[in-house]
């Protein structure tokens, strides 16, 4: 840890500014110091005061008390969202699954949970395999070259899988990519040059309008896809309201794309920077543990917020009703009390109790399919690469919610085939 990081007071550590995540990446030095000196730390001078939770055990315990530490009404800590609430009110929407609290959350999660179990995914294994193999084939067709890995591999794979699962026509898959970039990237001037949440709201309106037509079509002509599932789902004998169906489509598009895309691109970056580990990962025996280590290392979700339902005391810290907590998953995934040599990237790490998908009732419903996509991508790509290097610096997303890589320029050379 640098001397400057040690000298600065805890209250001045920057763990929330989107600019710093874009320019410097994850603030691991700051998180390490907070874990050691103040693992439950109150940033009272922040524009939105919040408690930073940085230890694995604390995040786990909080996540397993969803009726005390609420997911609503705030998904994450961001002053821009607070300042632009009046604009968001012009287009009210129901909460997505990750913003719901019980009993609504349990009822709505049941709708999707059975479709994303390992057993259920066996039915789509062949299709995901086909999609991943084609993407790798297309990348390596020229034999050698300089490309943006995000554009060629990390982005197309989850978009194709999510589009296919939802039942979106293939010609429209690029729309899903555009909407996701604008909704998640509302803090980034590349996607939202006005520096307000307007572009994200416009993207949401476009997405809702588009899916409204598909939902109407599925009402009379249901298919074996997620749009049909949401359209015909019932809770307590009642069909879901139209806005709830559209909100389900939104979260599948957004969460299903961003986390896997950034784990894939961040994983490739880690492998390029750790060539010995890349060589190990070409061995199928290390593929499963390697994917878990990529997830731990990249931790694509930077934080989610929790809001106190009532006054309480947790680990000796008094919390007041309405106070906000930020659960920092990348910090938990470098916790020295959980992981041996946590700042080493090791594809054979086992066990690996990472929290990249969260924990508790709100653990990511799509975790199994994300793992499947990552396995397929690296299974087909790595054994066919003779060499791969960075061709430029990674271009990171300006966001304190998602640790995104917008562009990852690489130079590759494919192995010669006989």
C-alpha positions in Angstrom: 0.0 0.0 0.0 1.3 3.4 -0.9 2.5 5.9 1.8 -0.1 8.4 0.5 -2.9 6.0 1.0 -1.7 5.4 4.6 -1.5 9.1 5.4 -4.9 10.2 4.1 -7.7 10.0 6.7 -10.3 7.3 6.4 -13.1 9.8 5.8 -11.3 11.1 2.8 -10.8 7.8 1.1 -12.7 7.7 -2.2 -14.7 4.6 -2.6 -17.8 6.0 -4.3 -16.9 8.5 -7.1 -17.6 7.2 -10.6 -14.6 9.2 -12.0 -12.1 7.3 -9.8 -13.4 3.9 -10.9 -13.0 4.9 -14.5 -9.6 6.4 -14.2 -8.0 4.1 -11.6 -10.1 1.0 -11.4 -11.1 -0.6 -8.1 -9.8 1.2 -5.0 -8.3 -1.9 -3.5 -5.8 0.0 -1.3 -8.7 2.0 0.3 -10.8 -1.1 0.7 -7.9 -3.0 2.3 -7.3 -0.2 4.8 -11.0 -0.1 5.6 -11.1 -3.8 6.2 -8.2 -3.5 8.6 -9.1 -0.3 10.4 -12.8 0.3 10.0 -14.7 -2.4 8.2 -18.0 -0.8 9.0 -17.3 2.9 8.2 -19.6 5.8 8.0 -19.0 8.4 5.2 -21.1 11.1 6.6 -19.8 13.9 4.5 -20.8 12.2 1.2 -23.5 13.8 -0.8 -25.5 10.7 0.0 -24.2 9.6 3.5 -23.6 5.9 3.7 -21.9 3.1 5.6 -19.2 1.2 3.7 -19.3 -2.5 4.4 -16.0 -4.1 3.3 -15.7 -7.5 5.1 -16.9 -10.8 3.7 -18.5 -11.9 7.0 -20.4 -8.7 7.4 -21.7 -8.6 3.9 -22.8 -12.2 4.2 -24.6 -11.6 7.5 -26.3 -8.5 6.2 -27.4 -10.2 3.0 -29.0 -13.0 5.0 -31.3 -10.6 6.9 -33.3 -9.1 4.0 -36.2 -8.1 6.2 -34.0 -5.8 8.2 -31.5 -4.6 5.5 -33.9 -3.8 2.6 -33.1 -3.8 -1.1 -35.5 -1.0 -1.7 -35.9 1.8 -2.3 -32.2 2.5 -3.4 -30.4 0.0 -5.6 -27.0 1.7 -5.1 -25.4 4.9 -3.8 -25.2 7.5 -6.4 -25.8 11.3 -6.0 -26.7 11.6 -9.7 -29.7 9.4 -9.2 -30.8 11.4 -6.2 -30.6 14.6 -8.1 -32.5 13.3 -11.1 -35.4 11.6 -9.3 -37.9 14.2 -10.7 -37.0 13.1 -14.2 -37.3 9.5 -13.3 -40.8 10.2 -11.9 -41.8 11.2 -15.4 -41.5 7.6 -16.4 -42.5 5.5 -13.3 -41.6 1.8 -13.4 -42.1 -1.0 -11.0 -39.0 -2.3 -9.2 -36.9 -5.0 -10.8 -36.3 -8.3 -9.1 -33.1 -7.1 -7.5 -34.9 -4.0 -6.0 -37.8 -6.0 -4.5 -38.2 -6.9 -0.8 -40.3 -9.7 0.7 -42.9 -11.0 0.4 -43.0 -9.6 -3.2 -39.4 -10.8 -3.9 -40.0 -14.4 -3.0 -43.1 -14.6 -5.1 -41.5 -13.0 -8.1 -38.3 -15.0 -7.8 -40.1 -18.3 -8.0 -41.2 -17.4 -11.5 -37.7 -17.5 -12.8 -35.7 -19.7 -10.4 -36.7 -23.0 -12.0 -35.5 -21.9 -15.4 -32.0 -21.2 -14.3 -31.1 -24.3 -12.2 -28.2 -26.5 -13.4 -30.7 -29.2 -14.3 -32.8 -26.8 -16.4 -29.7 -25.5 -18.1 -28.8 -28.9 -19.5 -31.5 -28.4 -22.0 -29.9 -25.3 -23.4 -26.3 -26.5 -23.0 -26.0 -27.4 -26.7 -27.3 -24.0 -27.8 -25.0 -22.0 -25.6 -22.1 -24.2 -26.8 -23.0 -23.5 -30.4 -23.2 -19.7 -29.8 -19.9 -19.6 -28.0 -18.1 -21.7 -30.6 -19.3 -19.5 -33.5 -18.2 -16.3 -31.7 -14.7 -17.8 -31.2 -14.6 -19.1 -34.8 -15.4 -15.7 -36.1 -12.7 -14.1 -34.0 -10.0 -16.5 -35.0 -11.0 -16.8 -38.7 -8.3 -14.3 -39.8 -5.6 -16.2 -37.9 -4.0 -13.1 -36.5 -4.9 -9.5 -35.8 -5.7 -6.6 -33.5 -9.3 -6.4 -32.2 -11.4 -5.1 -29.4 -12.0 -8.2 -27.2 -15.2 -6.7 -25.8 -16.7 -6.1 -29.2 -15.7 -9.5 -30.6 -16.2 -11.9 -27.7 -17.2 -10.5 -24.3 -20.3 -8.5 -25.5 -21.7 -10.8 -28.2 -21.8 -14.0 -26.1 -24.1 -12.9 -23.3 -26.2 -10.7 -25.7 -26.8 -13.7 -27.9 -27.6 -16.1 -25.0 -30.0 -13.6 -23.4 -31.6 -12.7 -26.7 -32.1 -16.4 -27.5 -33.5 -17.2 -24.0 -35.9 -14.3 -24.1 -37.1 -15.1 -27.6 -35.9 -11.9 -29.2 -35.3 -12.2 -33.0 -31.6 -12.4 -33.8 -31.7 -9.2 -36.0 -32.7 -7.3 -32.9 -29.9 -8.5 -30.6 -27.8 -5.4 -31.3 -30.7 -3.3 -29.8 -30.3 -5.2 -26.5 -26.6 -4.2 -26.5 -27.4 -0.6 -27.1 -30.1 -0.4 -24.4 -27.9 -2.0 -21.9 -25.0 0.3 -22.5 -27.2 3.4 -22.1 -29.1 2.1 -19.1 -26.0 1.0 -17.2 -23.8 3.7 -18.5 -25.9 6.7 -17.6 -22.9 8.0 -15.5 -20.6 7.7 -18.5 -20.4 10.7 -20.9 -19.8 8.4 -23.8 -23.3 6.9 -23.4 -24.9 9.9 -21.7 -23.3 13.2 -22.8 -25.9 15.3 -21.0 -24.6 14.2 -17.5 -28.2 13.5 -16.4 -30.1 10.2 -16.2 -32.0 11.2 -19.3 -30.3 8.8 -21.7 -30.8 5.8 -19.4 -34.5 6.8 -19.1 -34.8 7.0 -22.9 -33.2 3.6 -23.3 -35.6 2.2 -20.8 -38.6 3.7 -22.6 -37.3 2.2 -25.9 -36.8 -1.2 -24.3 -40.3 -1.2 -22.7 -41.9 -0.1 -26.0 -40.1 -2.8 -28.0 -40.9 -5.6 -25.5 -44.6 -4.5 -25.3 -45.0 -5.6 -28.8 -43.4 -9.0 -28.2 -45.4 -9.5 -25.0 -48.7 -8.9 -26.9 -47.6 -11.4 -29.6 -46.8 -14.0 -26.9 -50.2 -13.6 -25.3 -51.8 -15.3 -28.2 -48.8 -17.3 -29.5 -46.7 -18.5 -26.6 -43.2 -20.0 -27.2 -40.7 -21.8 -25.1 -39.0 -18.5 -24.1 -38.8 -16.2 -21.1 -41.1 -13.5 -22.6 -43.8 -16.2 -22.8 -43.0 -17.3 -19.3 -43.4 -13.8 -17.9 -46.4 -13.0 -20.0 -48.4 -16.0 -18.7 -47.0 -16.2 -15.1 -49.4 -15.9 -12.2 -49.1 -14.9 -8.6 -51.9 -15.8 -6.3 -54.0 -16.6 -9.4 -53.5 -13.3 -11.0 -51.4 -12.6 -14.2 -48.5 -10.2 -13.8 -49.3 -6.6 -14.6 -47.9 -5.5 -18.0 -45.3 -3.2 -16.4 -44.1 -6.0 -14.2 -43.6 -8.2 -17.3 -41.6 -5.5 -19.0 -39.6 -4.9 -15.8 -38.7 -8.6 -15.8 -37.5 -8.3 -19.4 -35.5 -5.3 -18.5 -33.6 -6.9 -15.7 -32.9 -10.0 -17.7 -31.4 -7.9 -20.5 -29.4 -5.6 -18.2 -28.1 -8.0 -15.5 -27.8 -10.9 -17.9 -25.5 -8.9 -20.2 -23.4 -6.6 -18.0 -22.1 -9.0 -15.4 -21.1 -11.8 -17.8 -19.6 -9.3 -20.3 -17.4 -7.7 -17.8 -16.3 -10.9 -16.1 -15.3 -12.2 -19.6 -13.3 -9.1 -20.5 -11.9 -8.7 -17.0 -11.0 -12.4 -17.0 -9.1 -12.1 -20.3 -7.2 -9.1 -19.0 -6.2 -11.0 -15.8 -5.1 -14.0 -18.0 -3.0 -11.7 -20.2 -1.4 -10.2 -17.1 -0.8 -13.7 -15.6 0.5 -15.9 -18.5 1.3 -18.9 -16.3 -2.3 -19.0 -15.1 -3.5 -18.7 -18.7 -1.5 -21.8 -19.6 -3.0 -23.7 -16.7 -6.5 -22.7 -17.7 -6.0 -24.5 -21.1 -6.2 -27.7 -19.0 -9.8 -28.8 -18.7 -9.1 -29.9 -15.1 -8.7 -26.2 -14.1 -11.6 -24.8 -16.1 -14.2 -24.8 -13.3 -11.9 -23.5 -10.6 -10.5 -21.0 -13.1 -14.0 -19.6 -13.8 -14.6 -19.1 -10.1 -11.3 -17.3 -9.8 -12.1 -15.0 -12.7 -15.4 -14.2 -11.0 -13.7 -13.5 -7.7 -11.0 -11.5 -9.3 -13.2 -9.3 -11.5 -16.3 -9.0 -9.2 -18.3 -7.1 -11.9 -20.8 -5.6 -9.4 -19.0 -3.0 -7.4 -21.7 -2.5 -4.7 -25.4 -2.7 -4.0 -27.1 -0.7 -1.3 -29.2 -1.8 1.6 -31.5 0.5 3.6 -32.3 0.0 7.3 -35.9 -1.0 7.9 -35.6 -0.1 11.6 -33.1 0.9 14.3 -30.7 -1.8 15.1 -27.2 -2.7 16.4 -25.0 -4.8 14.1 -21.5 -5.9 15.2 -21.5 -3.1 17.9 -22.5 -0.4 15.4 -25.9 1.3 16.0 -27.8 1.9 12.8 -30.9 4.2 12.5 -33.9 3.4 10.4 -33.5 4.7 6.8 -29.7 4.8 6.9 -27.9 3.4 3.8 -25.2 0.7 3.5 -23.0 0.0 0.5 -22.0 -3.6 0.3 -18.6 -3.8 -1.5 -18.3 -7.2 -3.1 -14.9 -6.7 -4.7 -13.5 -5.9 -1.2 -15.1 -9.0 0.3 -13.5 -11.0 -2.5 -10.0 -9.8 -1.4 -10.7 -10.4 2.3 -7.5 -11.7 4.0 -9.6 -13.6 6.6 -11.3 -15.7 3.8 -8.7 -16.0 1.0 -5.1 -17.1 1.2 -2.9 -14.6 -0.7 -6.0 -12.7 -1.9 -4.2 -10.5 -4.4 -2.8 -13.4 -6.3 -4.7 -14.6 -9.4 -4.7 -18.4 -9.2 -6.9 -20.4 -11.5 -6.6 -23.5 -9.3 -7.8 -21.7 -6.2 -10.0 -24.0 -4.0 -12.1 -23.5 -2.1 -13.2 -20.2 -3.4 -16.0 -18.6 -1.4 -16.3 -15.5 -3.5 -19.4 -13.2 -3.4 -19.3 -12.1 -7.1 -23.0 -13.2 -7.4 -24.0 -12.0 -3.9 -25.3 -14.2 -1.2 -28.6 -14.9 0.6 -32.1 -14.5 -0.9 -30.9 -12.0 -3.5 -28.0 -14.2 -4.8 -27.9 -13.8 -8.6 -30.7 -15.9 -10.2 -28.6 -16.2 -13.4 -25.4 -17.3 -11.8 -25.5 -20.8 -13.3 -25.9 -19.5 -16.9 -23.2 -16.9 -16.4 -20.8 -19.6 -15.3 -21.9 -21.7 -18.4 -21.2 -18.8 -20.7 -17.8 -18.1 -19.2 -16.8 -21.8 -19.4 -17.8 -22.0 -23.0 -16.0 -18.8 -24.0 -12.6 -19.7 -22.4 -12.9 -23.5 -23.2 -13.0 -22.8 -26.9 -10.8 -19.7 -27.0 -7.7 -20.4 -24.9 -6.6 -23.7 -26.5 -6.6 -22.1 -29.9 -4.5 -19.1 -29.1 -0.8 -19.2 -29.9 -0.3 -15.8 -28.3 -2.4 -12.9 -27.0 -1.2 -9.5 -25.7 -2.7 -6.1 -24.8 -2.7 -3.7 -27.8 -3.6 -0.7 -25.7 -5.0 0.3 -22.3 -8.4 -1.0 -21.2 -11.1 1.7 -21.5 -13.2 1.5 -18.3 -16.8 2.5 -17.7 -17.5 5.6 -15.6 -19.6 3.9 -12.9 -19.6 3.1 -9.2 -22.1 0.3 -9.8 -20.6 -1.9 -12.5 -16.9 -2.5 -13.0 -17.1 -2.3 -16.7 -14.5 -2.5 -19.5 -15.9 -0.7 -22.5 -13.0 -1.7 -24.8 -10.1 -4.1 -24.4 -7.7 -3.9 -27.4 -5.8 -7.1 -27.9 -3.4 -8.6 -30.5 -3.8 -12.3 -31.0 -2.3 -15.1 -33.1 -4.3 -18.3 -33.5 -2.6 -21.7 -33.5 -2.1 -23.3 -36.9 -4.5 -26.1 -37.6 -3.5 -29.2 -39.5 
